[in-house]
Amino acid sequence: RGNGRAAAARPRIFVSLERPDCLPAVLHNPYVERIYVDAAEFGPELWKETASSCHDAGKECLLTMPHIFRTEAERYFERSRKAFCEAGFDGVLIRSMEEIGYLKTHGPELPWVFDYGMYGMNDRAESFLMKMGAAELTWPVELNERELSRLSVPGELIVYGRLPMMVTAQCIHQGTESCDKKPGLLTLKDRMGKEFPVKNHCAFCYNTIYNAAPVSLLGLEKQIRALAPTAVRLQFTVETRKETAEVIRCFADSLLLGKQTEQPVGEFTRGHFKRGVE
């Protein structure tokens, strides 16, 4: 069955960032309407300044919560509660059920966007998430094009980014060297020579192992418009400022301006979007 949504002529572009040094590249792009900033890498001392910079550029600014919300995260936000409440964020990107309970009790009253890992896999799941307090949803990355078309609630579609292969409390940095409480980037190499970036998020004491190649749906503009997402999201994790600017430019040219453009990255994957029987 169809979703009853009219094809979007011009999808909105949202961006999520983990690296503060990439923020200027996003602020300078007129087509980006919303920026999600990582709660740890954009530390509490940067929250108010970052939100103000986004607003000055005519963009919304939302805080991205951690993938895992345990004691370390609770302490982090307890210490930063004043900064959180005074930052001026337009909302929060929620990544786990534990964060709902915490924010209901301790967080500022802001709209909640549920991330793809909250798993609105079907109509019943989406309905449950909306009842839990979601103002907006992100479509699961595990669904293919046909499955996405069957969802009733419009959501954000992730069209670019290195997706986590694993989020783990087993710290690779600690296992190979020692725990120095300093966030960093390591690389795992498999027997085929593929390299997988690994970030240690020391503020929350967990690691993220990213896919060797990013998902990119560039070139599938017709299919994206037919799904009519509320917005498309570009997720930046390990990219440089220059790479970030180039990816945004390519997607804006393709999705909004109708220009033919080449992939801004070498190796890429379509993720689950084209999997299964058409």
C-alpha positions as CSV (number, residue, x, y, z in Angstrom):
1,R,0.0,0.0,0.0
2,G,1.1,3.6,-0.5
3,N,1.9,6.0,2.2
4,G,-0.4,8.7,1.0
5,R,2.4,11.3,1.0
6,A,2.8,13.7,-1.9
7,A,6.3,13.6,-3.5
8,A,8.4,16.5,-2.2
9,A,9.7,18.8,-4.8
10,R,12.3,20.2,-2.6
11,P,13.3,18.3,0.5
12,R,14.8,20.2,3.5
13,I,18.5,19.5,4.2
14,F,19.5,18.8,7.8
15,V,23.1,18.1,9.0
16,S,24.5,16.3,12.0
17,L,28.0,17.1,13.2
18,E,30.5,15.6,15.5
19,R,33.5,17.8,14.8
20,P,33.3,21.5,15.9
21,D,35.9,22.5,13.3
22,C,33.4,21.6,10.6
23,L,30.7,23.9,11.8
24,P,31.8,26.9,9.7
25,A,31.4,24.8,6.5
26,V,27.8,24.1,7.5
27,L,27.0,27.6,8.6
28,H,28.1,29.1,5.3
29,N,25.8,26.8,3.2
30,P,22.5,28.6,2.6
31,Y,20.6,25.3,1.9
32,V,21.1,23.7,5.3
33,E,18.1,24.4,7.6
34,R,19.0,22.5,10.8
35,I,22.2,21.4,12.5
36,Y,22.5,18.6,15.1
37,V,25.6,19.0,17.3
38,D,27.2,16.2,19.3
39,A,26.8,16.7,23.1
40,A,30.3,15.7,23.9
41,E,32.5,17.0,21.1
42,F,30.6,20.3,21.2
43,G,31.2,20.5,25.0
44,P,28.9,22.4,27.4
45,E,31.3,25.4,27.1
46,L,30.4,25.6,23.4
47,W,26.7,25.0,23.5
48,K,25.4,28.6,23.9
49,E,27.9,30.0,21.4
50,T,27.1,27.2,18.9
51,A,23.3,27.6,19.1
52,S,23.7,31.4,18.7
53,S,25.9,30.9,15.6
54,C,23.4,28.6,14.1
55,H,20.5,31.1,14.8
56,D,22.5,34.0,13.4
57,A,22.9,31.9,10.2
58,G,19.2,31.3,10.0
59,K,19.5,27.6,11.1
60,E,17.9,25.5,13.8
61,C,20.3,24.0,16.4
62,L,19.6,20.7,18.2
63,L,21.7,18.8,20.7
64,T,22.5,15.2,19.9
65,M,22.4,12.8,22.9
66,P,24.8,9.9,23.2
67,H,24.1,6.4,21.8
68,I,24.4,4.9,25.3
69,F,23.0,6.6,28.3
70,R,24.5,5.2,31.5
71,T,26.0,6.6,34.7
72,E,28.7,8.6,32.9
73,A,26.1,10.3,30.7
74,E,23.8,11.1,33.6
75,R,26.7,12.7,35.5
76,Y,27.8,14.6,32.4
77,F,24.4,16.2,32.0
78,E,23.9,16.8,35.7
79,R,27.2,18.8,35.7
80,S,26.0,20.6,32.6
81,R,22.4,21.2,33.5
82,K,22.7,25.0,33.7
83,A,24.5,25.2,30.3
84,F,21.9,22.8,28.8
85,C,18.9,24.9,30.0
86,E,20.5,28.2,28.9
87,A,22.0,27.2,25.6
88,G,19.0,28.1,23.5
89,F,18.7,24.8,21.6
90,D,15.7,24.2,19.4
91,G,15.4,20.6,20.4
92,V,17.1,17.4,21.3
93,L,18.0,14.3,19.1
94,I,17.2,11.3,21.3
95,R,19.0,8.0,20.7
96,S,17.9,5.7,23.6
97,M,14.9,5.1,25.7
98,E,16.8,5.9,28.9
99,E,17.2,9.5,27.6
100,I,13.4,9.9,27.5
101,G,13.1,9.2,31.3
102,Y,16.1,11.4,32.1
103,L,14.9,14.4,30.1
104,K,11.4,14.2,31.4
105,T,12.7,14.7,34.9
106,H,15.9,16.7,34.5
107,G,16.0,18.3,31.0
108,P,14.8,21.6,29.6
109,E,11.4,21.5,27.9
110,L,12.4,21.1,24.3
111,P,11.0,19.2,21.3
112,W,12.3,15.7,20.9
113,V,13.5,14.2,17.6
114,F,13.9,10.4,17.8
115,D,16.9,9.1,16.0
116,Y,16.9,6.1,13.6
117,G,18.0,3.8,16.5
118,M,14.7,4.3,18.2
119,Y,13.3,1.9,15.5
120,G,10.0,3.1,14.2
121,M,10.0,0.0,12.0
122,N,6.2,0.0,11.3
123,D,3.0,1.9,11.9
124,R,2.5,0.5,15.4
125,A,6.1,1.3,16.4
126,E,5.8,4.8,15.1
127,S,2.5,5.3,17.0
128,F,4.2,4.1,20.2
129,L,7.2,6.5,19.7
130,M,4.9,9.4,19.1
131,K,3.0,8.6,22.3
132,M,6.4,8.5,24.1
133,G,6.8,12.2,23.3
134,A,8.5,12.3,19.8
135,A,7.8,15.5,17.9
136,E,9.6,14.1,14.9
137,L,11.0,10.7,13.9
138,T,14.0,9.5,11.9
139,W,13.4,6.6,9.6
140,P,15.3,3.4,10.5
141,V,18.4,2.8,8.3
142,E,17.5,-1.0,8.3
143,L,14.5,-0.5,6.0
144,N,14.7,-0.6,2.2
145,E,12.9,1.7,-0.2
146,R,9.7,-0.3,-0.4
147,E,9.5,-0.7,3.4
148,L,10.0,3.0,3.9
149,S,7.2,3.8,1.5
150,R,4.8,1.9,3.7
151,L,5.4,4.0,6.8
152,S,2.6,6.3,7.8
153,V,4.5,8.9,9.8
154,P,6.8,11.2,7.8
155,G,10.4,11.2,9.1
156,E,13.9,12.2,8.3
157,L,15.8,10.1,5.8
158,I,19.5,9.7,6.2
159,V,21.1,10.1,2.8
160,Y,24.7,10.3,3.7
161,G,27.0,9.2,6.5
162,R,29.2,6.6,8.1
163,L,26.9,4.5,10.1
164,P,28.0,2.7,13.3
165,M,28.8,-1.0,12.8
166,M,29.0,-1.3,16.6
167,V,28.6,0.8,19.7
168,T,30.6,-0.8,22.5
169,A,31.6,-0.2,26.1
170,Q,34.7,-2.2,25.5
171,C,37.2,0.6,24.8
172,I,39.7,-0.2,22.0
173,H,42.0,2.6,23.0
174,Q,42.2,1.3,26.6
175,G,42.8,-2.2,25.3
176,T,45.6,-1.2,22.9
177,E,47.3,1.5,25.0
178,S,45.8,2.8,28.2
179,C,42.8,4.9,29.4
180,D,43.9,8.6,29.2
181,K,40.4,10.0,29.1
182,K,41.2,11.8,25.8
183,P,38.7,11.4,22.9
184,G,40.5,10.2,19.8
185,L,40.3,8.3,16.5
186,L,41.8,4.9,15.9
187,T,41.5,2.6,12.9
188,L,40.7,-1.1,12.7
189,K,41.9,-3.0,9.6
190,D,40.3,-6.3,8.6
191,R,42.0,-9.2,6.7
192,M,40.8,-7.7,3.4
193,G,42.6,-4.4,4.2
194,K,39.5,-2.4,4.8
195,E,39.9,0.3,7.4
196,F,37.1,1.1,10.0
197,P,37.3,4.3,12.0
198,V,36.9,4.0,15.7
199,K,36.0,6.9,18.0
200,N,36.3,6.8,21.7
201,H,33.7,9.0,23.4
202,C,35.3,9.5,26.7
203,A,32.7,11.7,28.2
204,F,30.3,8.8,28.0
205,C,32.8,5.9,28.2
206,Y,32.0,4.1,25.0
207,N,33.4,3.5,21.5
208,T,31.8,3.7,18.0
209,I,33.1,1.5,15.2
210,Y,32.0,3.0,11.9
211,N,31.6,1.4,8.6
212,A,34.6,1.5,6.2
213,A,32.5,3.3,3.6
214,P,29.7,5.9,4.1
215,V,26.1,5.4,2.9
216,S,25.3,7.8,0.0
217,L,22.0,8.0,-1.7
218,L,23.3,10.6,-4.2
219,G,21.8,9.8,-7.6
220,L,18.6,8.5,-6.2
221,E,16.8,11.8,-6.1
222,K,13.6,10.5,-7.8
223,Q,13.2,7.8,-5.2
224,I,13.9,10.2,-2.3
225,R,11.3,12.7,-3.5
226,A,8.7,9.9,-3.9
227,L,9.2,8.9,-0.3
228,A,8.5,12.5,0.8
229,P,10.6,12.6,3.9
230,T,10.3,15.6,6.2
231,A,13.9,16.2,5.5
232,V,17.1,14.5,4.4
233,R,20.0,14.3,6.8
234,L,23.7,14.3,6.1
235,Q,25.7,12.8,9.0
236,F,29.3,13.8,9.5
237,T,31.5,11.9,11.9
238,V,35.2,11.7,10.8
239,E,35.0,14.0,7.7
240,T,37.2,17.1,7.5
241,R,35.9,20.6,7.0
242,K,36.7,20.5,3.3
243,E,35.0,17.1,2.9
244,T,32.0,18.3,4.8
245,A,31.5,21.3,2.6
246,E,31.9,19.3,-0.6
247,V,29.3,16.6,0.4
248,I,26.8,19.3,1.3
249,R,27.4,21.1,-2.0
250,C,26.9,17.9,-4.0
251,F,23.6,17.0,-2.3
252,A,22.3,20.5,-2.5
253,D,23.1,20.7,-6.2
254,S,21.5,17.3,-6.9
255,L,18.4,17.5,-4.6
256,L,17.6,21.1,-4.7
257,L,19.0,22.5,-7.9
258,G,18.6,19.5,-10.2
259,K,22.2,19.4,-11.2
260,Q,24.1,16.3,-12.3
261,T,26.9,15.7,-9.8
262,E,29.4,13.0,-9.1
263,Q,29.8,11.2,-5.8
264,P,31.9,13.3,-3.4
265,V,33.5,10.2,-1.9
266,G,35.3,7.3,-3.5
267,E,33.9,4.1,-2.0
268,F,30.3,4.2,-0.8
269,T,27.4,2.0,-0.1
270,R,23.6,2.3,-0.6
271,G,23.1,0.8,2.8
272,H,19.7,-1.1,3.1
273,F,17.9,1.3,0.7
274,K,18.1,-0.9,-2.4
275,R,18.2,-4.3,-0.6
276,G,15.6,-7.0,-1.1
277,V,13.2,-7.7,-3.9
278,E,12.0,-4.7,-5.9
